[in-house]
Amino acid sequence: MVKRCFFLILIILSFSTCGSLMCDHTGSIVGTGLRSKHLYKKYLKKRIDPNTKGLRTDIVYADLGYSYSEIEDKISYSKEWTSTVNSRGYYRFYKSGNIYSFTFKNQDTILNENSFNPIHGDIGFVIDHKKNIIMDYATVNCGGFFERSFEMQNDTLIMKHGTGGEGNRVLYYYKAIEVPKEWLDYPDDVK
């Protein structure tokens, strides 16, 4: 009986340890971005300069607070989103093809010289020469990269989330904003 209990406890501990080892993110300390431990490496050689796609590297793109659902043919505002109420997102692009997304839990957060430091952002990549494709990191299902298409309309970045192509996506809108140059002087931390 004691052997069976010991064996059962050993099995439970093994599965719980394996599950945590399979998660592919690190840096989850409060105030830092989440990063892939291993999965990002396959995108390093595919990166392209975002300037070739009309994405500027000398500014940031700020979440405008609304989205459009192609499925429902409906515009939603951030105050209607239960998971993102009072949060605000930003994208920062580097010439290397790396992207960092930043989410501030309070949309009234005052931006400063440390706001767009890459160590606080989640990594992503601009990867496709023929299409407008971004690989965006998320911690869903223990971490992974998700393909997002995008388009530029004047100074607005439109990120297209969802699978199945046109008609099945949610479009999020980001406006180009200028910030002091020294706020963007951080080196790209993924080579």
Number of C-alpha atoms within 10 A of each C-alpha: 6 7 8 9 10 11 12 12 11 11 12 11 12 11 11 10 11 10 11 10 11 11 16 19 20 14 16 12 9 8 11 16 21 22 24 22 14 10 14 19 12 9 16 16 9 13 20 19 21 24 15 10 18 15 23 18 19 18 19 22 23 22 23 17 21 16 21 17 18 14 11 11 10 10 13 15 12 17 13 11 14 8 9 17 15 16 18 19 18 21 23 24 25 22 18 18 22 25 26 24 22 22 19 17 13 13 15 10 12 8 11 11 14 13 18 21 20 22 20 22 23 22 25 27 27 29 22 17 14 7 11 17 19 24 22 19 24 19 17 10 9 14 19 20 19 16 18 17 20 18 17 16 9 9 14 18 22 19 21 24 17 17 14 7 10 11 13 15 19 22 19 20 20 22 19 20 13 11 14 11 10 10 15 22 12 13 10 18 10 13 8
